[in-house]
Amino acid sequence: MLLTDATLLILLQQQQWQTPQQQQQQQKQHQQQQQHQKQQQQQQHQQQQQQQHQQQQQQQQQQQQQQKAEEGALTIPHLN
């Protein structure tokens, strides 16, 4: 989030009017949000790794099929 100087000033002024208890609650909420974001990032990273792994497996299977097809084509003339 990008905050302009004007909104920052307003936020600072609002905080000065608040009691210490309210400020502590805000800080707690902020920490929880940060933790949640970190968890999401880790999950996304894991998903990406899994997808890459699946793609590699698919490519290997395709290569094997091509090799078999080529071998089959090579053996056909010998049968005639």
DAKATA-V821529 format. One record per residue. SS is DSSP state (alpha for helix, beta for strand, coil for the rest). PSI is psi in whole degrees, 0 to 359 (* if undefined). OMEGA is omega in radians with two decimals (none if undefined). Layout:
BEGIN
<<SS,PSI,OMEGA> <SS,PSI,OMEGA>>
END
This chain:
BEGIN
<<coil,130,3.08> <coil,126,3.13> <coil,133,3.09> <coil,165,3.14> <alpha,321,-3.09> <alpha,314,-3.12> <alpha,326,3.09> <alpha,317,3.13> <alpha,316,-3.13> <alpha,316,3.13> <alpha,317,3.13> <alpha,317,-3.14> <alpha,318,3.13> <alpha,318,-3.12> <alpha,324,-3.14> <alpha,328,-3.12> <alpha,340,-3.05> <coil,156,3.09> <coil,157,3.13> <alpha,323,-3.14> <alpha,314,-3.13> <alpha,320,3.13> <alpha,318,3.12> <alpha,318,3.13> <alpha,317,3.13> <alpha,317,3.14> <alpha,318,3.12> <alpha,313,-3.14> <alpha,318,-3.11> <alpha,318,3.12> <alpha,317,3.14> <alpha,317,3.13> <alpha,318,-3.14> <alpha,316,3.13> <alpha,318,-3.11> <alpha,317,3.13> <alpha,318,3.13> <alpha,317,3.14> <alpha,316,-3.14> <alpha,316,-3.13> <alpha,317,3.13> <alpha,317,-3.14> <alpha,316,3.14> <alpha,319,-3.12> <alpha,318,3.13> <alpha,317,-3.14> <alpha,318,3.14> <alpha,317,3.14> <alpha,317,-3.14> <alpha,317,-3.13> <alpha,316,3.13> <alpha,318,-3.12> <alpha,317,3.13> <alpha,318,3.14> <alpha,318,3.13> <alpha,317,3.13> <alpha,316,-3.13> <alpha,316,3.14> <alpha,317,3.14> <alpha,317,-3.14> <alpha,316,-3.14> <alpha,317,3.13> <alpha,317,3.14> <alpha,317,-3.14> <alpha,318,3.13> <alpha,317,-3.14> <alpha,316,-3.14> <alpha,317,-3.12> <alpha,318,3.13> <alpha,318,3.13> <alpha,318,3.13> <alpha,318,-3.13> <alpha,324,-3.13> <alpha,325,-3.07> <alpha,341,-3.09> <alpha,313,-3.12> <alpha,328,-3.12> <alpha,332,-3.10> <alpha,329,-3.04> <coil,*,none>>
END
